[in-house]
Amino acid sequence: MQPTQTGISRFLRAVTRNRKATAGAAILLVIIFVACFPGLIAPDDPSATNYAPNLGVSGSHLLGTTSTGQDVFSQLIWSTRQTLLLTLLVSVIATFLSTLIGVTAAYLGGVIDRILVIIIDVFLILPVLPLLILLTSYLAPGFSSLTIVLCITSWAFQARQLRSQGLSLRNRDFLVSAKVRGERPLRIIFVEIVPTMTSLIAASFLSLAVFIVGFAASLQFLGLGNSSQQMWGTMLYNAQQQAAIQAGGNVWWEIAPAAAVGLLGAGFALLNYAFDEIGNPALRPARRRRRARPAA
């Protein structure tokens, strides 16, 4: 228990001492709070058509109303939950798949490694956008189909990176000792190898989250989602379909969800950059030297 607490406290200290990590964590904490408690912030039901269409920004409607009289601010707040859930769910599943396949290929080697590498390479060279359009055309559009499609197409690049790292660990003494003790390969992979790759796995998860939040919104904007679900991408799609800027002059109906997507992606990206600086000792002395020069 004590080593775990020490590791967590060191990590928290490292995050709080890094400006990028602090900024990224603050952004994500705010978005998580909004996603968990949208009813405390949003003034209206996001699907209720209680108001006149295309109202401008005012004290009653912070971002105006849609072409059907819905409050844009309430839609933005309630859409946070599903957008964040989709991003985290796909990132967790894709990271798990990439870790399992990449590390397994590196440790077992031989025929299994060659087969898994071929599978990874096939998914790497697939044209992602046409494949996504094809798959979503056969699946019912919505949260579940978007999750499945993104999970299938998002794991391969990280699996290649984790396999390369696993190859450098395969002949280490602690793995040879575990093999001599008769431990099963699956236990060696998850108990011996994976914990030594925590920083790389965390970086893979964060980089995947940056990719997913933007790509999912892009697919929904292209009409590959369910326009009735409350998500930022579907807000963009509905605003575009109703020509929010051209016809109604409601700029914020399009700008607000796009800015929210960028803010969420920035939160994950800042944490990812911070992990590089925290986990790479070569970057820390260079940063300290740059700070010391003006004082000298």
Rosetta blueprint (number, residue, H / E / L):
1 M L
2 Q H
3 P H
4 T H
5 Q H
6 T H
7 G H
8 I H
9 S H
10 R H
11 F H
12 L H
13 R H
14 A H
15 V H
16 T H
17 R L
18 N L
19 R H
20 K H
21 A H
22 T H
23 A H
24 G H
25 A H
26 A H
27 I H
28 L H
29 L H
30 V H
31 I H
32 I H
33 F H
34 V H
35 A H
36 C H
37 F L
38 P H
39 G H
40 L H
41 I L
42 A L
43 P L
44 D L
45 D L
46 P L
47 S L
48 A L
49 T L
50 N L
51 Y L
52 A L
53 P L
54 N L
55 L L
56 G L
57 V L
58 S L
59 G L
60 S L
61 H L
62 L L
63 L L
64 G L
65 T E
66 T L
67 S L
68 T L
69 G L
70 Q L
71 D E
72 V H
73 F H
74 S H
75 Q H
76 L H
77 I H
78 W H
79 S H
80 T H
81 R H
82 Q H
83 T H
84 L H
85 L H
86 L H
87 T H
88 L H
89 L H
90 V H
91 S H
92 V H
93 I H
94 A H
95 T H
96 F H
97 L H
98 S H
99 T H
100 L H
101 I H
102 G H
103 V H
104 T H
105 A H
106 A H
107 Y H
108 L H
109 G L
110 G H
111 V H
112 I H
113 D H
114 R H
115 I H
116 L H
117 V H
118 I H
119 I H
120 I H
121 D H
122 V H
123 F H
124 L H
125 I H
126 L L
127 P L
128 V H
129 L H
130 P H
131 L H
132 L H
133 I H
134 L H
135 L H
136 T H
137 S H
138 Y H
139 L L
140 A L
141 P L
142 G L
143 F H
144 S H
145 S H
146 L H
147 T H
148 I H
149 V H
150 L H
151 C H
152 I H
153 T H
154 S L
155 W L
156 A H
157 F H
158 Q H
159 A H
160 R H
161 Q H
162 L H
163 R H
164 S H
165 Q H
166 G H
167 L H
168 S H
169 L H
170 R L
171 N L
172 R L
173 D H
174 F H
175 L H
176 V H
177 S H
178 A H
179 K H
180 V H
181 R L
182 G L
183 E L
184 R L
185 P H
186 L H
187 R H
188 I H
189 I H
190 F H
191 V H
192 E H
193 I H
194 V H
195 P H
196 T H
197 M H
198 T H
199 S H
200 L H
201 I H
202 A H
203 A H
204 S H
205 F H
206 L H
207 S H
208 L H
209 A H
210 V H
211 F H
212 I H
213 V H
214 G H
215 F H
216 A H
217 A H
218 S H
219 L H
220 Q H
221 F H
222 L L
223 G L
224 L L
225 G L
226 N L
227 S L
228 S L
229 Q L
230 Q L
231 M L
232 W H
233 G H
234 T H
235 M H
236 L H
237 Y H
238 N H
239 A H
240 Q H
241 Q H
242 Q L
243 A L
244 A H
245 I H
246 Q H
247 A H
248 G H
249 G L
250 N L
251 V H
252 W H
253 W H
254 E H
255 I H
256 A H
257 P H
258 A H
259 A H
260 A H
261 V H
262 G H
263 L H
264 L H
265 G H
266 A H
267 G H
268 F H
269 A H
270 L H
271 L H
272 N H
273 Y H
274 A H
275 F H
276 D H
277 E H
278 I H
279 G H
280 N L
281 P L
282 A L
283 L H
284 R H
285 P H
286 A H
287 R H
288 R H
289 R H
290 R H
291 R H
292 A H
293 R H
294 P H
295 A H
296 A L
